[in-house]
Amino acid sequence: MKKALKITGIVLAVLLLMIIVTPFLFRGKIIDIARDQINRNVNARVEFSDVRISLLRNFPNLHVALTDLSVSGIDHFEGDTLVSFDAFRSVLDIMSLIRGDGINVVSVILDRPLVNAKILEDGRANWDIMIPKEEVDPPDPDKAPAEFSVSLRNFEIRDGRFIYDDAPFLTKVSLDNLDLQMKGDMTQDITSLDISATARNFNIWYDHFRYISDADLVVNTLLDADLNNFRFDFTGGDLKLNNLAMGVDGFLAVPSGGMEMDLDFYSVETGLETLLSLVPAVYMAGMDNMETTGQISVEGFARGFMGGGKMPSAGLEVKVENGSFRYQGFPASASNISVDMGVMYDGEDEDRSFINLRRFYTELAGNPFDMRLAVTSPVSDPHIDAMARGRLDLGDIADIMPLEGMVLKGILDASVMLNGLLSYIENERFEEFGADGHIELTGFGYEDENLPYGVSVPAARMDFSPRFVDMPVLNMVLGDTEMSINGRLENFIPYVFSDGVLKGRLSLTSPLIDLNELLAFEAEEPEKTDTLQLSLIEVPSDIDFTFSSSIGKVYFQKMEISDIKGSIRVADKRVVMDNLAMNMLGGSVTLTGEYNTADMDTPFAEMSMNINRFDIPSSFNTFNTMQSLTPVARDLRGAFSAQMSFRSTLGSDFMPVMESVDARGGLQTSRVEVVSSTTFDRLASVLRLSEGTTNVLRDLDINFYISDGRLRIDPVNFRMGPVDMMIAGDQGLDRTMNYVSSMRIPRSAFGSGANQLLDDLVSRASSRGLDFTPGDHVNVDVKITGTFSDPRITVDPGEGLATAATRIKEQVTERATEEIERRVEQAETAVREELSVRAEQIMEEAERRASQIRGAAKEAADKVIKEAEQRAVQVEKEAEGRGRLAVLAAERAADRIREEGQNSADKLIKEADARADQVVEEARKRVENLKQEE
């Protein structure tokens, strides 16, 4: 007997040991198998950190836990999380596993789950992740199927979050802090379920408007559940949104491919405070101290099938009678509140949907306000019947409710009537549409402790008519900013009630606009520089405004802009400027061009600028483009003028993408002082110039162009003190330089060590068979390469500026030709790889270059004609008062000047056309040759 007991004890001990250690011994293998099998069966990425199996935690039941699980999408849902939770814990009846006739699940608990359900515009759902199974042979009807079932008695969600985003139906639902418990005998096909749930921050959006905002949700209900057919009948219980308690009757079924419903809901409580509880707390602070009267009723339904592009019909009726509310301690109330509203969405025929606000009336501190709104046939041709009428002293609102740090004042007077079909407006049958009335605001003022400045509107008025909304006055003061706007808005009714484009012609005048104050820039923070920190803004597509502006001053960070005049049009996701003139950076500029966000993947700016005497240091500190392409300007002092055509794609910071900049133009300055420059210092050192050599450059007139991230300048003559110079070349974003220069240096400009330099130059000239005899002036050629921080200077004997111009131009042209040939070779290689695409690109590039050539020639021709006209006018002016013959002679001379100017301009245009045609023709030949090679 003792021996039997001992054997039994040993067996039990071994079994107990196996129960304890088996999950640990096979834990890694279990995790690998589970992860592999899950990912084999879904089109998604499934990850989890651990699987825990225990026979002791809920003995004699089996405890299984899956932790840190996430299911994320692939392809079109890349990076989106469908489901995640901290832990999935289940308790299984181990005896049911041993018997093999089914699995009895005692409980399932989800800790901190997230469900993020999403439907794209094209109808794809992120939860459709199961990989289709291969077809299998149908079961043999003569064989009885094996009986196997899974039962569940308790299901819990703890601190869950749910998001549903339906793009095709413009609907979004979300809730947080979801705690749910569902109990019942789920072993039966038909059973009763007891469900209780609470959630916070319940929101419903439709068409980007939030109809329910951060509400508390409580659900307690009994369901008769047909688990075979997934049909659930509501037999009692309630739903509560904040304080609004609702009863629910009907059923909800989940057949294959969608959801079927027939639900009626209705308010259980009738006090007005229950309806007011749905108003977000930010607007109704202190509701605990509110006294209310009145009766409400809320009824609604949802019937039909949802899925496969179908939507159920839904309706809502809300009524309020004899309502009022008053905050304790406040002298006035909102009284005689009356609401009668019906809304219906027809899921079978959307055109039968309607909005009918039959009546909305209230008296705020004795100020009556009355309105109604009815919209029918919203899809085919909306019929609108709307009215709003009332007069309100905004200062009385503070006598009705707490404003929490806000101050309001002003008189609002409104009387507006609209009646008719939207098609009357769209087809310009204005006489058939009834529209009349006005909205007027006088003496408006607004202050908020969270707003750094006050807002006031001394006067504003809008007058309504079928054709347009006239805005005779809108005066605004925002802190130090003052603006006055007047004009006319067209297409106002289609814009409000459908997808119309709001059009307007407005005049904007202002003595001062302080953007630093309006945009709350913190310019004094040490980590911020003078460089403007901007961000990309998408221009709305549903407005078409033309502004004629006259602005005295604009403050933007540390920059002051003044005397802004010109036309700005905002339309088609573009901002177009037409001869917009302003003073800034010590000079003036005129802009014509556009900011285009039609494609937000590649937004761009394109404009022509005429700059007059900009201060160089201020310009460098302001414009990132200048910092990137001309870093040497950091150490220059002076002013410059420029004419430039410019195009660039824009980055997310609103700054040009340097590699995409394509610009050309001219820059002029009479005097520039080089304060500090490594290149200048090294050049003076290599040339052995005297220590007193001037650091002032004079009479610069540069023609330049920017492409592929490099700034290139044509040969240009200027003076550096007594030294005459010619320079040309290019530099890049990588701070590399590649310049050639010819210099004519007086002997008097050389310092100590010059004789050694001159002897070296004579020796090198002789070795090449050249005659290099230094006289009063020394001609040298200089190559400047390397980088701005580490320039390399090479000096050779020169041949004089007269012959250097041609040579330098040839060198620059040769480099440009080599660069072009290199790119052409690269382009030809690309063509061979993808001929049709690259051929089109070559032709587009050729057309673009041809257009640039013609554009530059047109600008040069206009400049020639303008200069000729100025000289002609000057000749005529100088002859005034010197007699008739002198005047006649001056007129003839002026005519010849104008004719010569016109001839020169025509010649420029003609030559440019020929060069442009040649560029296009050469590109066409290259494409043909490539096609033949292919």
C-alpha positions, 0 to 999 in steps of 0.5 A: 500500500505504501509502495502504491502511494509512493508511486502515485505521489511520484506520478502526480509530482511528475505530472505537476512538474510537466504542467509547470515546465512544459509551457516554458520548454516549448514557449519559443517554438509556440511563438514561432509557430503562431506568428508564422501561421498567422502571417501565412493567412493574412495580407498584413503584418502581425507582430506580438512579443509573447505568448504565455500559457499557464495551467496554474494561474486559473487551475484547473482551467488553461490560461493563454495570454498574447501580449503586445499584438499589432496588425498593420496594413501593407500596400495601400494601407502601409503603416496603418494600424488595424488592431493592436492591444497590450494583452489578449487574455483567455481562460479555457476549460481544459476538460473541453480540450481533452474531450475534443468535442469543443472548446469552452471559453470561460472568459476573454479579456482585451487590455487597451485595444485599438481598432482603426477601421478605414475605408478608402475612396475606392471602397477598399477596407483595411480589415479585408486582410484574409488570404482567400483559401483554395477551393476544397471538395464539398463534404460528403453528405453521407458522412455526418459532420464532426461536432465541434463548437466554441462557447464563450460566457464572458467577454471584456474590453478594458480601456479600448479605443475605436476609430471608424473612417469611411471616406466614400460616405464622409463619415468618421466615428471615434471613442476613447476609454471604452470599458465593455462587458458582455455576459451570457450563455454563448453556447446556445445558438439563440441566447440573451446577452447582458451588455454594459459599456462606457466610453469617453470622447465620443465623436461623430463627423460627417462631411468634415463637420463634427456633430457630436463632440467629446461626449460621454457614452453609456450603454446598458442593454439586453439583447436577444442574440441569434448567433447562427444568423448574427442577428441581435434584437434590443429587448430593453435598456438605454443609451446615454449621451452625456445627460441625454438618455435614449431608448432603443428598439429594433434589431441589428443583423450582420449578414455576409457583406454588410449590416442590416438594421431596423432601429428606432430611438427616442428620448427618455428624459424631457428636460432641456438640460439633457439636450444642452448637455450635448453642447461641448463644455468649452461653449457651456462652462458652468452648466452645473449652475444653470437653471432650465425649463422646457420640454424636449423630444428626440426621435429617430430611426435607422433602417436598411442595409449598409455595405456594398456601396449601400447605406441605410436611411436615417432620420431625426426629429428634435423639438423644444418647447417653452425652453429657457436657461439662466445661470445662477447669479446672472441678470439675464436669461435665454428664454422662449426657446423653440426648436422644430427640426427634422432631418432625413437621409434616404439611403435608396434615393439621396435626392429625397433627403432633406433638412427642415429647420421649421423654426428656431426662435429664442430671446437672448436678454430680450433680443429676439432671434428667429430663423428657418431653413429648408433644403430639399432635392439636395442632389438633383437641384437643391431648393432652398428656403431660408430666413434669419432675422434678429437684432442682438446686443453682443454685450448682453451675452455676458449677462446671460452666460459666463464667457471665461476670460472673453469680452464681447461688445457690438450690435449685430443686425440681420435680416436675410431671406433666400428662396428658390432653386439653386439652378436659377443662380447657376443658370443666371436666372436671377429674377426667379430666385428670391434673395434679399436682406442684410447683415450688419455689425457695428461697434464689434469688439472681442478680447480674450485672455488667450489672444495677444491682441484685441479684435474690433470691427467698427463697421461691417455690412453685407447686402444680399441679392440674387446676383451677388453679395455687396460688401460696402464696408468691412473695417477691422482692427487686429492689434496694431493692424488696420484693414479696410475691405470693400467689394462684391462677392458672387456665386455666394449661394452655390458656394454655401449650399453646394460645391460652388466657387466663391468669387469676389473683387475686393479692394484692400487698404491698410496703413499697417499690417503687423504679421509678427503680431498676427502670426505670433512670431517670436523673433527675439528667440536666440535660436532664430535668425533673420531668415524667414521661417515659413511653411507651405500653405495650400491655396483653397480651390473653391475661392476666386478673389481678385484683390487690388491692394494699397498697404502702407506698411507690413512688418514681417519678423525683422523686415519692414515692407512699405508702399505695397500696391498692385493686384493679387488674384487667388484662384484655382489653387494659385496666387497670381501677382500682377505688377505688385510693387513694394519697398523693402530692404532699402530699395524697391521691387516689382513682382509679376508671377504666381505661387501654384499649389495645384499639385501639392506634391510639386508646388512651385513659384514662378515670377519675374522681378525688377529689384531696385537698390536692395541692401546686400546684407539685409537681402542675404539675411532674408533670402535662403536662396541667396545664402545657398547660391551666393554665400560670399554675399555674407561679407559684402556691403552695398546695394544692388539692382536686378532683373530676374525671371525665376522658377522653382519647386518649393519644399515644405518650408516654402523655400525653393528646392535649390536643385530645381531653381531655373533663373536668369537675369541681370544684376547691377551695382555701382559700388560694393565693399568686400568686408571679409573674404577668404577668396579676396584675401588669397587673391591679393596674397598670390598677386602680391598686391599692396596692403592698401589695395582697395576692397571696393568693387565698382561698376558691376553689370552681371548677366547670370543664369541659375540651373541645376543648382549652379550660378553661372555668369557671363563675362563681366567688366568691373574695377577693383580700385585701380585694377581693371578686371574681367571675370566669368564662370560658375559656382554651385550649392556645394560651394565649389567655384570655377571662375576665370579672370583677366586683370590689368594691374598698375605696377603701383598696386603691387606690394613687396614680393611682386618682383618675384611674381613678375619674374615667374610670369616672364619665365612662364611666358618665355617658355611658351614663346610669348612676349611678356614685358611688364610695363606701367600695367601688368596683364595677368590671367587668374583661375579661381577654383576650389571652394569659398572656404578654401579657394585655389588661385592660379596666375598666368601671363595675360594678353590684355582685356581686349583679347581676353573677352573673346578668350574667356567667353570661349572658355566659358562656352567650352565649359558650358558645351562640355557640360551640355555634351556630358548631359546630352550623353547621359540623356542619350544613355537614358533614352536607350533605356527608356526611349519614348519617355526620355525623348519626350523629356528632351523635347520638353527641355529643348522647348523650355530652353527655347522659351527661355532664350526668347524670353531673355531676348524679349527682356533685352529687347525691351531694355534696348527700346527703353534705353533708346527712348530715354536717350531720344527724350533726353535729346529732345529735352536738351533742344528745348528753348534753343530755337526751331531748327535745333528742335527739328534737328533734335527730333530727327536725331531722336527718331534715328535713335528710336529707329536704331533701338527698334532695329537692335531690338528686332535683331535681338529677337530675330537672333534669339528666334533662330537660336531657339529654333536651332535648339529645338531642331537639334533636340529633334535630330537627337531624338531621331538619331536615338530612335535609329540607334535603338 
